[in-house]
Amino acid sequence: MSTRLPRRPLIKALGTQRSDDAQAELERARTSVLRWWWEYLRLSRDYWMVCRTSRITAQTRDDAFARVFEAFGSVWDTDFDTWWLERGHEGFAELTGPPRVREVPQSRMERDRMAYREGQLWLALPLTLTRATLMRQIGKILDKEEHARHRPGNRLTLSTATFRVNPVRYRLHTLATMHHVYCLHRALIEKPKFFRDQGSHAAQAAYQHRADVFRIGQLLGISPVNARAAQTQEEQRLRYNRMRATVGRFLTRARWLIAHVEVGQFPVFRAGPSTRFRFNERQLEQHRALESEWWALDLQATLGGFCVEDAKRVHYNEYRS
């Protein structure tokens, strides 16, 4: 007779139910916010540098940064499935179980009353009432303001995992769009800028930057109104500028997400912590030697997205004076 395998630990970011086995958990993780945690960590230049220059101990002076490295290791040497099954899931698993309703025997009643803790509510339930009546009366008591304020609006606020998803409102589609914006901006604008001979063709480079920012926005459908052709040259300029500003906001938020995921916080939509003292001079020298390798990487989302060639086919015809 086959024996049932123990259920996986609870991971609140994947829902309130435990998975029956590792493969079932992986199926849920592939399209969850935790997948985007992994995808954004792969965009971090500093994290890549640490993974390239470290073995057991993270080569950094940033303790929070080192903690992420020790928990998650390299996110470039393997695919998401392998990473999740081998080590990724451990950082998000709940360390303790959720609180449970329990029956207090009469013999322990007085002692347990002495051990009353904040966040608990004692009720006396007449067992002669019907179940429906009991539930209705309990609901009315719990709905009172002095009790309702103790209940969290988001279950993630009570997570005991080593790394917890930030309990803010987010949409996976938005996380995906910001990721695509960052990857396309890196490939179309930042990478050529790094490899290009500094100082040459400056005017052409500036024009190309404007063109590519617009192409990114139109390809991703970020601002359809401003992607349309205008009746006049002046209106066309305004639409291009509005598109570039909108793409710029997405890019800024993507950078915030990267800055926070580096220290184990995600998703966070505000400026990240300072990295000024993250590395010493010897470590920075190592990073400079690896800079070309970093820019040679293709960091498009492994979930499948928009490629550079798609963006280059977008029409752009701004008048150049």
N, C-alpha and C positions, 0 to 999 in steps of 0.2 A: 504494500500500500504506500503510495507516494505521500510524502510529508509536505505541508505547505510552508513555503519560505517566509521568513519574518518580513513584515511590511517595512517599507522605507521610512526613515524619519520624516516628520512633518516639515514641509518647506512652505511657509505662509505666502511667499511671493508666487507660488504655483496654485494657491487655493487652500481651502480648509480641509481637504481630504488627503490622507496619505496615499501614496501610490502602492500598488500591490508588489511591484518589482522594479528593478532598475530600468528596464526598457520602457515600461509604462511611464515612469517619471521622466525619462529622456524625451519621450514623445511630447510631453507637456512643456518641457523646458525649451525645446527647439524654437517655439514661437512665442515665448514669454518675455517679460521685461528682463529676465536674467540672461537671455540670449543677447539682448542689446547691451547689457552690462559688459559681456565678453567682447562684443563688436567694438564698443567705444574704448575699451582698454587696449585693443589692438591699434588704435589710432594714436596712442601716447608715445611720443618720441622719447621722453625721459624713461618710460617703463621699458621700451625696447633697448635703450642703452644699458639700463641696469641688468636686464636679462643677458645681454651680450658680455658684460664685464663681471658678472657675479657667478658664483657656484652655489655654495651653501648659504653664505651670508651676503645680504644685499649691500652693494657698494654705494651707500648713500648715508647722509646724516639725518634724513627725514624718517623718523620712527614709523609714522603712519604709512608712508610709502613702502618701507621695508616690510611692514606687516602684510601688505597686499602681495608682495613678491613671495614671501614665505608661504602664504596660503595658496596662491594660484599659480605660481611659476610662470613659465613662458606660455604665451597664447599664440605664438607664431609657428611653433614646431609641430603642431598637430591640428586636427580639425575640432570643431566644437563637440561632436559626439564623444570622441576619445577623451578630450579634456574634461568634459562633464563627468563621465563615468569614473575616471581615474582620480580626480581631485576636486573638480569645480563644485560639485554638489555639497561637499563637506562644509564649505564656508557659509552656506545658506540654510543649513539644517537647524531646526530649533534645538537648543541645548536642554531645555526643560519642557515638559508638557503643559498644556493650558490648564488653568484652574477648573475644577469640576464641582458641581453641586453634590453634596454628600449628606447622608443622614447622620445625625448626632445621637447616639444612644443616651437614654436617660441617665445612665450611670456616669456619663462623662459630661453631662450638660453644664453643671456648675463650673467644672474645670475649664471647659472650652469657652464659656462666657468670659472667664478671666483672660483667655488668650485672644480675645477679639482684636481684629486688625482692621485698619483703614481699608476700605474697598469691599467690605463684607456687609451683608444685610441679614439680620435674623428675622425669621418669620415663624409664626405659630400656625400650622395648617390643620384645621379640623378634618379628620379623616372621614367624618360622616357626610361631608359634602361630595357632590359628584365631581368628576375630573374636570368637566367643562366649567363648572362654577369656580373651582379652585384656580384654574388657569386664567379665567376672566378677572378674578379679584387680584391675583398676583400681578397681572398685566397693568391694572390700574395703579397699584402701588409703585411698580417700576417706572411708570410714566411720570411720576411726580418729579418736579424739577430738581429737588435736592438729591434724588437718586439717579436720574437720567444723566446728569452732568458727569458722573463717574464712568459712564460707559463710553469707550472710544468710538469715534466715528469711522475709524479705519483700523482693521485688525492688525495691520503692520506696525502700529505704534506699540503693541505689546510683544513684538518679536524678541526672542532671546537668542537669535542666531548671531554668529560672530560678525557677519556682514548682513546688514538689513537694508531692504529696499526703502528708500525715502518715501513716507506716506503722503505724497503730494499727488494732485490730479495730473495725470499724464495720459497720452494716447500713444499706442505703439506706432501708429501711422506717423505721428509727429516725430517720434524718435527716429524712425526710419528716414523721413525726409531730411532731417538735420544731418543725419549720417551721410546720406547721398550728397548733400550740398558740400559737406566738408571734404569728402573723397574727391569729388569732381574739382573743387577749388584747388585742392592739393595737386592733382594731376595736370590740370590745365594751366594753372597760374604759378603756384609755389614751386613745383618741381622744375619747370623750365627756367624760372627765375634763378634757382640755385645753380643749375648747370650752365646757364648762359654766361657768356663773358661779361663781367660786370662793367657797366659804363657804355657798352656799345648798343646801338639801335634803341636808345632810351625812349624816343618818341613812339616808335613802332611798338615797343613793349607796353607802354602806357595805353595805347589804343587797343592792343590785344587783350589787356586786362579788362577793359570796359566791355569788349565784345564777349569775352568768355563768361563774365559774370551774368550778362544777359542770357547767354545760351543756357547756362545752368538753370536759371529761373524758368525759362520757357520749357526746357526739356522736362523738368520736374513738375510743371504745372502749378508753380507757386503763386503766380499772380496773373491769371488768364486775361484779365482786362488790359493789363499793361503789355501783354505779349502780342496783342493785335496791332495791325498796321494802322497808323493814324492818317488823317486827311492832310495835315500840314507838317512841315518840317519841325516847327517849334513844338507842336504837340507830341511828335515822335520823340524828340529829345526828352520831354518831360516824362513820357512813358518809360523810356530807357532808364532814366534816373530813378524813377519810382521802383522799377524792377530791381535795379542794383541795390537800392536801399533795403528792400524787402529781403533779398538774398543775403545781404550783409547782416541783418538781424538773425536769420537762421544760422549763419556761420558763427556769429558771436555766441549764440546759445550752445552750439555744438562744442565750441571751445570750453565753455563753462562745464559742460557735461564731462569732457575729457579731464579737465583739471580736478574735478571732484572724484571721478572714478579712480584716479590715480591713488587716492588716499582712502578708498573703500566706501565712498558715498555716491549713491545713484538712485534716481536721477535728481540732480540739483541744478536749478536754473538761476544761478547767481554767480558773480565772480568768484573764482577759486582762491584757495589759500596761497600765500606767497611761496615761491620756490627759490627765493634768492640764496638761501643758505643750504639748499638741498644737497649740493655736491661740493667737495673740496677741489682745489686746483688740479691735483693729480687726476682725479676722476673726470674733470672737464676736459683735460688734455686727451684722455682716452676717448671721450665722446667725439671730439673734433676729428680724430683719426678715423672714426666710423661713420662720419656724416654722409659720405657718398653712398655707402651701403644702405643707410636709412632711406634716402631719397629714391633709391632704385626699387624699393619695395612697392608692390601693387596692393593697396589697402582697401579696395572696394569690398563692400559687405559680402560676406560669403552666403548671405540669404538670397543673393541675386538682386541686382539693382540696375542702375543706368551706367553704361560704359562711356569712356571718353570719346570714342568714335561717334556715338549717338549725338553727343553734344556738339561736336564739330560740324555735323550736318545741319544744325539749326541755322537758319538764315539771319544774318545781321548786316544791316546796310547803313549805319549811322554816317551822316555826312561829316567829313573831316576837313576842317579849315586849315 
